[in-house]
Each structure stands twice: as structure tokens, then as C-alpha cells.
Amino acid sequence: MSKKIVLLPGDGIGPEIMAEAVKVLQVVDKRFKLNLSYETGLIGGCAIDEHGVPLASSTLARCQQADAVLMGSVGGPKWDALDSSIRPEKGLLKIRYEMGLFANLRPAILYPQLADASSLKPELVAGLDILIVRELTGGIYFGEPRGIRLLENGERQGYNTYVYAEHEIERIGRTAFEMAMKRDKRVCSVDKANVLEATVLWREVMQSLASEYPEVTLSHMYVDNAAMQLVRAPKQFDVIVTGNMFGDILSDTAAMLTGSIGMLPSASLNKDGKGLYEPVHGSAPDIAGQGIANPLATILSAAMMLRYSLNEAAAAQAIEDAVGKVLDQGLRSADIYSEGMTKVSTQEMGDAVVAALTV
């Protein structure tokens, strides 16, 4: 029986990087006899152009029926003037919500070959391996009421609601603890419990969960301090668990510790283990079509897809090992290039990973 993957290349550099990931998947499919099948759909700006909405109901239905979804990127200046209700990013929010993708896993791993590419001193980031577990379907991004209203004095006021229910906190907390059990058994829960009641509850639920995982050390940190600690001493962290907005910000901060956001994959999972996999970076419309985008984050997202949703750990490891071999060869896309290395195009980088897989 085939494993069905829906491909959503999206906008900007999305189609370019997706093409390289598919090449890599085709190689591991043949090598490990995975029996993968593919469907392609539209999301984001290209979906607006074609269907008038950032995610058509038919595309969503195919994603819900698939074993996994691999996405490129969404958005770009072409659609910036649209009403916020139909912006490209709404398609991404919708698929996360409708598929119940509550757990976003964002690894920040520094390949040793790229230690000099980080903006921090090599000794601070060498060996970096952090997993950020971000709650993805609640919090201020989805809370109601929200909007822009007119006050009695004629002034406009924007408002959003930061809200979390106990079950939402418990399920993301449990995900973090389970992930920590497979790693160094340390969880740091990030909140703002000194000023936000929603995160007072967050901290209480995390503390109650800790009793179920006596092998895991739980700590707490306010988000402002966590941001500072990520750039001061990032290797103190193992697993970070936090809410939607804080996780959005902290995971991008952690991404830059690794030298380039173009290196980092992500997974968004539901309760059944089905997921949406995508690179952490955006659509980069300024370089779209130039053949210089780094496809490695998308290729590594495909590896996460094999590991978490398709239960093909050996194939996932083969891809990750191949990426390491390519970096050992000194091949670099523009975003991670340094003097003495060999600069390669998007397609050349994908071809190099394929070659490393077939050795």
C-alpha cells in the first residue's frame, strides 16, 4: 500500500526548493522501497490567483486524507495589499487548524561544518542541538475576540485575545516531555507568568505533568530571559516548550544560531502523528527564480516527514547523513557560503545530496 504525500510548493522559492526535496525522496523511495505516491496542490498566493482563496476546500480535503504534507513557503509582496482575511498566510493558519496540527517541532541543530557561519562565537554554538516544541493552534494567533474597532472618541483600536485551555497546554506539554525522554531529558517551559494569567495556568499545567515524567528535569523561564539566554548560552537548552507567539519568535532566534535559517526544517503534528512539514524560512521573493535558494531545510523537512509520520527512520537518517556528507565536501549555497568553500546553485545542492545517497 502506497504512502500518499501531498506536495504544496507554494510561493516564491517554494517550487524551486520543493523540486530538490522530491528528487531526494525519489532516491530514498527506490533505495528503501517506501512506495511513496504524490499529489500536488496550491496554497498561499498561488492559490489566491487560481481559486480566490489561500487554501481551497478541495486541497484541504486531500491533505487531510494524505499520510503527510510537504510544503514549501507562502506569501510575497504581490499579495500584500489584500484584505487580511485572504492573505496567503491565512492558508497556512487554516491548514494547521483544520488538520489539528497542534505540535510544532523546530530543531535548531548546528552542523559542525557550519560553526563559523553562526553570528555567535563558535565555542558558544559548537554542538548545538535544541528542539523547540511550539503550541500551534491556540494562543493569541487564534484567540477570540479579535479585530479592529472604533472607540467612542473616534480612535481605532486593535485587539487580540491570548487564551489557552488546560487540554491545549497539557497535550503540547506531553509532547515536549515525550521528546525529552528521547533526548537529554530536560524541558524548559517558557512563559510570561509574571504578567499574563494565561501563562500562569500554562506553568501550573506543566508542573502537574512533570510528576508523570520523573526522569525529566523541568525548569521555567520568562520569555524575555529565554530570548537573552538563547544568544548568551544556547547550549544550556535541550527541549523548549512554549506557546504559539513566543514559540514563533524564539524558534526564529534559535534558527539564526545555526548559521542560516535556510538549514532548518520543521514538523507540525496532530494527535495521530500525521503532519505538515516545511522549512522554517519564508518564501524569499527577492531571490525567487534565481536558482540560489538553499534547499537543505526542505530536504531535511522531508527527512522529518519520513521519521515522524511515515515511520521510516532509516530513510530519514540516510538523508540527514547525506546532507552532512555534502557539507563535508565544502559545497555551500549562497546563504551559508564562506571563503574557501564551493558555491553551488539550488539544483546543484539537490544533485549533491542525491549523489551522496547513491554512493
TORKOL-4160 file (C-alpha; in steps of 0.2 Angstrom, whole numbers, padded with zeros to 4 digits, m for minus):
359
<pt num="1" X="0000" Y="0000" Z="0000"/>
<pt num="2" X="0007" Y="0017" Z="m0005"/>
<pt num="3" X="0011" Y="0031" Z="0007"/>
<pt num="4" X="0002" Y="0047" Z="0000"/>
<pt num="5" X="0011" Y="0063" Z="0001"/>
<pt num="6" X="0003" Y="0080" Z="m0004"/>
<pt num="7" X="0016" Y="0092" Z="m0010"/>
<pt num="8" X="0012" Y="0111" Z="m0008"/>
<pt num="9" X="0026" Y="0120" Z="m0016"/>
<pt num="10" X="0018" Y="0137" Z="m0013"/>
<pt num="11" X="0025" Y="0154" Z="m0017"/>
<pt num="12" X="0042" Y="0162" Z="m0020"/>
<pt num="13" X="0056" Y="0150" Z="m0019"/>
<pt num="14" X="0044" Y="0136" Z="m0014"/>
<pt num="15" X="0043" Y="0127" Z="m0031"/>
<pt num="16" X="0062" Y="0128" Z="m0033"/>
<pt num="17" X="0066" Y="0120" Z="m0016"/>
<pt num="18" X="0052" Y="0108" Z="m0017"/>
<pt num="19" X="0059" Y="0101" Z="m0033"/>
<pt num="20" X="0075" Y="0096" Z="m0025"/>
<pt num="21" X="0067" Y="0088" Z="m0010"/>
<pt num="22" X="0056" Y="0077" Z="m0022"/>
<pt num="23" X="0072" Y="0072" Z="m0031"/>
<pt num="24" X="0079" Y="0066" Z="m0014"/>
<pt num="25" X="0063" Y="0057" Z="m0009"/>
<pt num="26" X="0063" Y="0048" Z="m0026"/>
<pt num="27" X="0080" Y="0041" Z="m0022"/>
<pt num="28" X="0076" Y="0035" Z="m0004"/>
<pt num="29" X="0060" Y="0028" Z="m0011"/>
<pt num="30" X="0069" Y="0017" Z="m0023"/>
<pt num="31" X="0083" Y="0013" Z="m0010"/>
<pt num="32" X="0072" Y="0009" Z="0004"/>
<pt num="33" X="0056" Y="0003" Z="m0006"/>
<pt num="34" X="0045" Y="0015" Z="0003"/>
<pt num="35" X="0031" Y="0015" Z="m0010"/>
<pt num="36" X="0028" Y="0034" Z="m0010"/>
<pt num="37" X="0015" Y="0042" Z="m0020"/>
<pt num="38" X="0012" Y="0061" Z="m0023"/>
<pt num="39" X="m0001" Y="0074" Z="m0027"/>
<pt num="40" X="0002" Y="0092" Z="m0029"/>
<pt num="41" X="m0009" Y="0106" Z="m0023"/>
<pt num="42" X="m0009" Y="0125" Z="m0021"/>
<pt num="43" X="m0008" Y="0135" Z="m0005"/>
<pt num="44" X="m0004" Y="0154" Z="m0002"/>
<pt num="45" X="m0003" Y="0167" Z="m0015"/>
<pt num="46" X="m0003" Y="0155" Z="m0030"/>
<pt num="47" X="m0020" Y="0148" Z="m0023"/>
<pt num="48" X="m0027" Y="0165" Z="m0022"/>
<pt num="49" X="m0023" Y="0168" Z="m0040"/>
<pt num="50" X="m0031" Y="0152" Z="m0045"/>
<pt num="51" X="m0045" Y="0149" Z="m0033"/>
<pt num="52" X="m0048" Y="0166" Z="m0025"/>
<pt num="53" X="m0043" Y="0159" Z="m0008"/>
<pt num="54" X="m0027" Y="0155" Z="0000"/>
<pt num="55" X="m0032" Y="0136" Z="0003"/>
<pt num="56" X="m0046" Y="0128" Z="m0007"/>
<pt num="57" X="m0058" Y="0116" Z="0002"/>
<pt num="58" X="m0053" Y="0103" Z="m0011"/>
<pt num="59" X="m0035" Y="0105" Z="m0007"/>
<pt num="60" X="m0038" Y="0104" Z="0012"/>
<pt num="61" X="m0048" Y="0088" Z="0010"/>
<pt num="62" X="m0033" Y="0080" Z="0000"/>
<pt num="63" X="m0021" Y="0085" Z="0014"/>
<pt num="64" X="m0032" Y="0078" Z="0027"/>
<pt num="65" X="m0033" Y="0061" Z="0018"/>
<pt num="66" X="m0015" Y="0060" Z="0015"/>
<pt num="67" X="m0001" Y="0052" Z="0026"/>
<pt num="68" X="0009" Y="0068" Z="0026"/>
<pt num="69" X="0010" Y="0085" Z="0018"/>
<pt num="70" X="0026" Y="0093" Z="0012"/>
<pt num="71" X="0026" Y="0112" Z="0010"/>
<pt num="72" X="0037" Y="0125" Z="0003"/>
<pt num="73" X="0033" Y="0143" Z="0008"/>
<pt num="74" X="0019" Y="0155" Z="0006"/>
<pt num="75" X="0017" Y="0174" Z="0003"/>
<pt num="76" X="0026" Y="0188" Z="m0006"/>
<pt num="77" X="0023" Y="0207" Z="m0010"/>
<pt num="78" X="0012" Y="0203" Z="m0024"/>
<pt num="79" X="m0002" Y="0199" Z="m0011"/>
<pt num="80" X="0002" Y="0212" Z="0002"/>
<pt num="81" X="m0012" Y="0224" Z="m0002"/>
<pt num="82" X="m0025" Y="0210" Z="0000"/>
<pt num="83" X="m0038" Y="0211" Z="0015"/>
<pt num="84" X="m0030" Y="0202" Z="0030"/>
<pt num="85" X="m0044" Y="0188" Z="0029"/>
<pt num="86" X="m0037" Y="0181" Z="0012"/>
<pt num="87" X="m0019" Y="0185" Z="0014"/>
<pt num="88" X="m0008" Y="0170" Z="0009"/>
<pt num="89" X="m0003" Y="0166" Z="0027"/>
<pt num="90" X="m0021" Y="0163" Z="0031"/>
<pt num="91" X="m0020" Y="0147" Z="0021"/>
<pt num="92" X="m0006" Y="0141" Z="0032"/>
<pt num="93" X="m0015" Y="0145" Z="0048"/>
<pt num="94" X="m0031" Y="0136" Z="0041"/>
<pt num="95" X="m0022" Y="0120" Z="0036"/>
<pt num="96" X="m0014" Y="0120" Z="0054"/>
<pt num="97" X="m0031" Y="0122" Z="0062"/>
<pt num="98" X="m0041" Y="0111" Z="0051"/>
<pt num="99" X="m0029" Y="0097" Z="0052"/>
<pt num="100" X="m0027" Y="0099" Z="0071"/>
<pt num="101" X="m0008" Y="0102" Z="0069"/>
<pt num="102" X="m0005" Y="0107" Z="0087"/>
<pt num="103" X="0013" Y="0102" Z="0090"/>
<pt num="104" X="0026" Y="0112" Z="0080"/>
<pt num="105" X="0044" Y="0104" Z="0082"/>
<pt num="106" X="0058" Y="0115" Z="0077"/>
<pt num="107" X="0075" Y="0108" Z="0079"/>
<pt num="108" X="0090" Y="0120" Z="0080"/>
<pt num="109" X="0105" Y="0109" Z="0076"/>
<pt num="110" X="0122" Y="0116" Z="0071"/>
<pt num="111" X="0131" Y="0106" Z="0059"/>
<pt num="112" X="0149" Y="0106" Z="0064"/>
<pt num="113" X="0154" Y="0111" Z="0046"/>
<pt num="114" X="0145" Y="0127" Z="0049"/>
<pt num="115" X="0151" Y="0133" Z="0066"/>
<pt num="116" X="0160" Y="0148" Z="0058"/>
<pt num="117" X="0143" Y="0153" Z="0049"/>
<pt num="118" X="0134" Y="0157" Z="0065"/>
<pt num="119" X="0134" Y="0175" Z="0071"/>
<pt num="120" X="0139" Y="0169" Z="0088"/>
<pt num="121" X="0157" Y="0163" Z="0093"/>
<pt num="122" X="0160" Y="0145" Z="0088"/>
<pt num="123" X="0163" Y="0140" Z="0106"/>
<pt num="124" X="0145" Y="0146" Z="0111"/>
<pt num="125" X="0136" Y="0136" Z="0097"/>
<pt num="126" X="0148" Y="0121" Z="0093"/>
<pt num="127" X="0137" Y="0105" Z="0096"/>
<pt num="128" X="0121" Y="0115" Z="0097"/>
<pt num="129" X="0106" Y="0104" Z="0097"/>
<pt num="130" X="0090" Y="0112" Z="0103"/>
<pt num="131" X="0072" Y="0106" Z="0100"/>
<pt num="132" X="0058" Y="0120" Z="0101"/>
<pt num="133" X="0041" Y="0112" Z="0104"/>
<pt num="134" X="0029" Y="0126" Z="0100"/>
<pt num="135" X="0010" Y="0125" Z="0103"/>
<pt num="136" X="0002" Y="0129" Z="0086"/>
<pt num="137" X="m0017" Y="0130" Z="0085"/>
<pt num="138" X="m0020" Y="0141" Z="0101"/>
<pt num="139" X="m0015" Y="0157" Z="0109"/>
<pt num="140" X="m0016" Y="0174" Z="0103"/>
<pt num="141" X="m0015" Y="0169" Z="0085"/>
<pt num="142" X="m0032" Y="0161" Z="0086"/>
<pt num="143" X="m0040" Y="0168" Z="0101"/>
<pt num="144" X="m0057" Y="0177" Z="0100"/>
<pt num="145" X="m0062" Y="0191" Z="0101"/>
<pt num="146" X="m0050" Y="0199" Z="0089"/>
<pt num="147" X="m0051" Y="0214" Z="0077"/>
<pt num="148" X="m0050" Y="0232" Z="0074"/>
<pt num="149" X="m0064" Y="0243" Z="0082"/>
<pt num="150" X="m0069" Y="0261" Z="0083"/>
<pt num="151" X="m0069" Y="0269" Z="0100"/>
<pt num="152" X="m0081" Y="0282" Z="0106"/>
<pt num="153" X="m0068" Y="0295" Z="0104"/>
<pt num="154" X="m0066" Y="0291" Z="0085"/>
<pt num="155" X="m0049" Y="0282" Z="0088"/>
<pt num="156" X="m0046" Y="0265" Z="0081"/>
<pt num="157" X="m0041" Y="0251" Z="0092"/>
<pt num="158" X="m0033" Y="0234" Z="0088"/>
<pt num="159" X="m0036" Y="0220" Z="0100"/>
<pt num="160" X="m0032" Y="0201" Z="0101"/>
<pt num="161" X="m0035" Y="0188" Z="0114"/>
<pt num="162" X="m0022" Y="0177" Z="0122"/>
<pt num="163" X="m0031" Y="0162" Z="0128"/>
<pt num="164" X="m0026" Y="0144" Z="0132"/>
<pt num="165" X="m0037" Y="0129" Z="0139"/>
<pt num="166" X="m0030" Y="0116" Z="0150"/>
<pt num="167" X="m0031" Y="0102" Z="0137"/>
<pt num="168" X="m0022" Y="0113" Z="0125"/>
<pt num="169" X="m0007" Y="0116" Z="0137"/>
<pt num="170" X="m0007" Y="0098" Z="0143"/>
<pt num="171" X="m0006" Y="0090" Z="0125"/>
<pt num="172" X="0009" Y="0101" Z="0120"/>
<pt num="173" X="0017" Y="0099" Z="0137"/>
<pt num="174" X="0016" Y="0080" Z="0135"/>
<pt num="175" X="0023" Y="0081" Z="0118"/>
<pt num="176" X="0038" Y="0090" Z="0125"/>
<pt num="177" X="0041" Y="0078" Z="0139"/>
<pt num="178" X="0040" Y="0063" Z="0127"/>
<pt num="179" X="0053" Y="0071" Z="0115"/>
<pt num="180" X="0064" Y="0075" Z="0130"/>
<pt num="181" X="0063" Y="0057" Z="0135"/>
<pt num="182" X="0072" Y="0053" Z="0119"/>
<pt num="183" X="0085" Y="0066" Z="0121"/>
<pt num="184" X="0094" Y="0073" Z="0136"/>
<pt num="185" X="0078" Y="0073" Z="0147"/>
<pt num="186" X="0077" Y="0092" Z="0151"/>
<pt num="187" X="0062" Y="0103" Z="0147"/>
<pt num="188" X="0062" Y="0122" Z="0149"/>
<pt num="189" X="0044" Y="0129" Z="0149"/>
<pt num="190" X="0044" Y="0147" Z="0143"/>
<pt num="191" X="0030" Y="0158" Z="0148"/>
<pt num="192" X="0027" Y="0176" Z="0155"/>
<pt num="193" X="0018" Y="0170" Z="0171"/>
<pt num="194" X="0023" Y="0187" Z="0180"/>
<pt num="195" X="0011" Y="0197" Z="0170"/>
<pt num="196" X="m0001" Y="0185" Z="0159"/>
<pt num="197" X="m0014" Y="0174" Z="0168"/>
<pt num="198" X="m0015" Y="0163" Z="0153"/>
<pt num="199" X="0003" Y="0158" Z="0156"/>
<pt num="200" X="0001" Y="0156" Z="0175"/>
<pt num="201" X="m0011" Y="0142" Z="0170"/>
<pt num="202" X="0002" Y="0136" Z="0157"/>
<pt num="203" X="0015" Y="0135" Z="0171"/>
<pt num="204" X="0003" Y="0126" Z="0183"/>
<pt num="205" X="m0001" Y="0113" Z="0170"/>
<pt num="206" X="0017" Y="0110" Z="0165"/>
<pt num="207" X="0021" Y="0107" Z="0184"/>
<pt num="208" X="0007" Y="0095" Z="0186"/>
<pt num="209" X="0013" Y="0085" Z="0170"/>
<pt num="210" X="0031" Y="0084" Z="0177"/>
<pt num="211" X="0026" Y="0071" Z="0190"/>
<pt num="212" X="0022" Y="0059" Z="0176"/>
<pt num="213" X="0040" Y="0060" Z="0169"/>
<pt num="214" X="0051" Y="0059" Z="0185"/>
<pt num="215" X="0066" Y="0056" Z="0174"/>
<pt num="216" X="0064" Y="0073" Z="0165"/>
<pt num="217" X="0070" Y="0089" Z="0173"/>
<pt num="218" X="0058" Y="0103" Z="0171"/>
<pt num="219" X="0063" Y="0121" Z="0173"/>
<pt num="220" X="0054" Y="0138" Z="0169"/>
<pt num="221" X="0059" Y="0154" Z="0161"/>
<pt num="222" X="0051" Y="0170" Z="0157"/>
<pt num="223" X="0051" Y="0173" Z="0138"/>
<pt num="224" X="0062" Y="0189" Z="0138"/>
<pt num="225" X="0075" Y="0180" Z="0148"/>
<pt num="226" X="0074" Y="0165" Z="0137"/>
<pt num="227" X="0077" Y="0176" Z="0122"/>
<pt num="228" X="0093" Y="0183" Z="0131"/>
<pt num="229" X="0099" Y="0166" Z="0136"/>
<pt num="230" X="0097" Y="0159" Z="0118"/>
<pt num="231" X="0111" Y="0171" Z="0112"/>
<pt num="232" X="0121" Y="0171" Z="0128"/>
<pt num="233" X="0122" Y="0152" Z="0132"/>
<pt num="234" X="0111" Y="0142" Z="0120"/>
<pt num="235" X="0118" Y="0125" Z="0124"/>
<pt num="236" X="0110" Y="0126" Z="0141"/>
<pt num="237" X="0094" Y="0121" Z="0132"/>
<pt num="238" X="0088" Y="0104" Z="0127"/>
<pt num="239" X="0069" Y="0105" Z="0124"/>
<pt num="240" X="0060" Y="0121" Z="0125"/>
<pt num="241" X="0041" Y="0121" Z="0126"/>
<pt num="242" X="0031" Y="0137" Z="0124"/>
<pt num="243" X="0015" Y="0145" Z="0117"/>
<pt num="244" X="0011" Y="0150" Z="0099"/>
<pt num="245" X="0018" Y="0168" Z="0099"/>
<pt num="246" X="0033" Y="0165" Z="0110"/>
<pt num="247" X="0037" Y="0150" Z="0100"/>
<pt num="248" X="0036" Y="0159" Z="0084"/>
<pt num="249" X="0049" Y="0172" Z="0090"/>
<pt num="250" X="0061" Y="0160" Z="0099"/>
<pt num="251" X="0062" Y="0147" Z="0086"/>
<pt num="252" X="0067" Y="0160" Z="0073"/>
<pt num="253" X="0080" Y="0167" Z="0085"/>
<pt num="254" X="0087" Y="0149" Z="0088"/>
<pt num="255" X="0087" Y="0147" Z="0069"/>
<pt num="256" X="0100" Y="0160" Z="0067"/>
<pt num="257" X="0112" Y="0152" Z="0079"/>
<pt num="258" X="0114" Y="0138" Z="0067"/>
<pt num="259" X="0122" Y="0150" Z="0053"/>
<pt num="260" X="0107" Y="0151" Z="0042"/>
<pt num="261" X="0088" Y="0149" Z="0043"/>
<pt num="262" X="0090" Y="0140" Z="0027"/>
<pt num="263" X="0096" Y="0125" Z="0036"/>
<pt num="264" X="0082" Y="0122" Z="0047"/>
<pt num="265" X="0067" Y="0110" Z="0045"/>
<pt num="266" X="0051" Y="0109" Z="0055"/>
<pt num="267" X="0036" Y="0097" Z="0058"/>
<pt num="268" X="0019" Y="0101" Z="0063"/>
<pt num="269" X="0010" Y="0086" Z="0070"/>
<pt num="270" X="m0008" Y="0081" Z="0075"/>
<pt num="271" X="m0014" Y="0068" Z="0088"/>
<pt num="272" X="m0012" Y="0054" Z="0076"/>
<pt num="273" X="0005" Y="0058" Z="0070"/>
<pt num="274" X="0000" Y="0065" Z="0053"/>
<pt num="275" X="0009" Y="0081" Z="0049"/>
<pt num="276" X="0014" Y="0096" Z="0039"/>
<pt num="277" X="0032" Y="0098" Z="0035"/>
<pt num="278" X="0041" Y="0114" Z="0030"/>
<pt num="279" X="0057" Y="0124" Z="0030"/>
<pt num="280" X="0057" Y="0137" Z="0044"/>
<pt num="281" X="0062" Y="0150" Z="0032"/>
<pt num="282" X="0050" Y="0161" Z="0021"/>
<pt num="283" X="0046" Y="0162" Z="0003"/>
<pt num="284" X="0061" Y="0174" Z="0000"/>
<pt num="285" X="0053" Y="0183" Z="m0015"/>
<pt num="286" X="0068" Y="0193" Z="m0018"/>
<pt num="287" X="0078" Y="0178" Z="m0024"/>
<pt num="288" X="0064" Y="0168" Z="m0032"/>
<pt num="289" X="0069" Y="0161" Z="m0049"/>
<pt num="290" X="0087" Y="0165" Z="m0047"/>
<pt num="291" X="0092" Y="0147" Z="m0043"/>
<pt num="292" X="0102" Y="0152" Z="m0027"/>
<pt num="293" X="0090" Y="0147" Z="m0013"/>
<pt num="294" X="0096" Y="0134" Z="m0001"/>
<pt num="295" X="0085" Y="0118" Z="m0002"/>
<pt num="296" X="0093" Y="0109" Z="0013"/>
<pt num="297" X="0079" Y="0115" Z="0025"/>
<pt num="298" X="0066" Y="0107" Z="0014"/>
<pt num="299" X="0076" Y="0091" Z="0011"/>
<pt num="300" X="0078" Y="0090" Z="0030"/>
<pt num="301" X="0059" Y="0093" Z="0032"/>
<pt num="302" X="0057" Y="0078" Z="0020"/>
<pt num="303" X="0068" Y="0068" Z="0032"/>
<pt num="304" X="0057" Y="0073" Z="0047"/>
<pt num="305" X="0042" Y="0068" Z="0037"/>
<pt num="306" X="0049" Y="0051" Z="0034"/>
<pt num="307" X="0054" Y="0049" Z="0053"/>
<pt num="308" X="0038" Y="0056" Z="0062"/>
<pt num="309" X="0023" Y="0052" Z="0050"/>
<pt num="310" X="0029" Y="0038" Z="0039"/>
<pt num="311" X="0039" Y="0028" Z="0052"/>
<pt num="312" X="0054" Y="0027" Z="0040"/>
<pt num="313" X="0068" Y="0031" Z="0052"/>
<pt num="314" X="0082" Y="0023" Z="0042"/>
<pt num="315" X="0077" Y="0033" Z="0026"/>
<pt num="316" X="0077" Y="0049" Z="0036"/>
<pt num="317" X="0094" Y="0045" Z="0044"/>
<pt num="318" X="0101" Y="0042" Z="0026"/>
<pt num="319" X="0095" Y="0059" Z="0020"/>
<pt num="320" X="0102" Y="0068" Z="0036"/>
<pt num="321" X="0119" Y="0059" Z="0034"/>
<pt num="322" X="0119" Y="0064" Z="0015"/>
<pt num="323" X="0117" Y="0082" Z="0020"/>
<pt num="324" X="0132" Y="0080" Z="0031"/>
<pt num="325" X="0142" Y="0072" Z="0018"/>
<pt num="326" X="0138" Y="0087" Z="0006"/>
<pt num="327" X="0144" Y="0099" Z="0019"/>
<pt num="328" X="0159" Y="0089" Z="0022"/>
<pt num="329" X="0163" Y="0092" Z="0003"/>
<pt num="330" X="0163" Y="0110" Z="0005"/>
<pt num="331" X="0148" Y="0113" Z="m0005"/>
<pt num="332" X="0138" Y="0129" Z="0000"/>
<pt num="333" X="0123" Y="0138" Z="m0006"/>
<pt num="334" X="0124" Y="0157" Z="m0005"/>
<pt num="335" X="0117" Y="0159" Z="0012"/>
<pt num="336" X="0130" Y="0148" Z="0020"/>
<pt num="337" X="0145" Y="0152" Z="0009"/>
<pt num="338" X="0161" Y="0157" Z="0016"/>
<pt num="339" X="0178" Y="0159" Z="0008"/>
<pt num="340" X="0187" Y="0143" Z="0003"/>
<pt num="341" X="0170" Y="0134" Z="0000"/>
<pt num="342" X="0162" Y="0130" Z="m0016"/>
<pt num="343" X="0146" Y="0140" Z="m0020"/>
<pt num="344" X="0133" Y="0130" Z="m0028"/>
<pt num="345" X="0115" Y="0133" Z="m0035"/>
<pt num="346" X="0099" Y="0126" Z="m0028"/>
<pt num="347" X="0099" Y="0112" Z="m0041"/>
<pt num="348" X="0117" Y="0108" Z="m0039"/>
<pt num="349" X="0114" Y="0106" Z="m0020"/>
<pt num="350" X="0100" Y="0095" Z="m0023"/>
<pt num="351" X="0110" Y="0084" Z="m0035"/>
<pt num="352" X="0124" Y="0083" Z="m0022"/>
<pt num="353" X="0113" Y="0076" Z="m0009"/>
<pt num="354" X="0106" Y="0064" Z="m0022"/>
<pt num="355" X="0124" Y="0059" Z="m0026"/>
<pt num="356" X="0128" Y="0056" Z="m0008"/>
<pt num="357" X="0113" Y="0045" Z="m0006"/>
<pt num="358" X="0118" Y="0034" Z="m0020"/>
<pt num="359" X="0137" Y="0031" Z="m0015"/>
